[in-house]
Amino acid sequence: VDEIVRFRALEQGDLVHIVDIQLDLLRGRLADRHIELEVTEEAEQKLAHDGYDPAFGARPLKRLIQREVGDRLATAILEGKAADGDKVTLGVSDGDFAMEFIQT
C-alpha cells in the first residue's frame, strides 16, 4: 500500500477532548477507592496546552497526566493526605498544578 494519508493538525478542542478521555480512564481507576477527581477548567486547559508538542502531537499528554495527576495523587495517598472516599480537585495555582483534598 503506497498511499499518502493526510492528517489535520490537532486543535485546542481536540486536545481538551483527549484530556477528558485520559482523565476518565484515571477516574475509573480511582473508583475502586471511591476517590472522586474533579478538574478545574483552568487545569484542563493547562494539561491540553502543556501536553501538546508540534513534533509529537498529543502523545506526551498521557505521560503528563500520569506525572502531574496520577503520580501526585498516588504520593498523596501514600502520605495520608488523601484516603478512600475523598474528593480531590486539580487546579492551577501560580502557574503550576495544585491539588486540594477534601475528606468526606
Secondary structure, DSSP 8 states (H G I E B T S, - for coil): -----------HHHHHHHHHHHHHHHHHHHHTTT-EEEE-HHHHHHHHHHT-BTTTBTHHHHHHHIIIIIIHHHHHHHTTSS-TT-EEEEEEETTEEEEEEE--
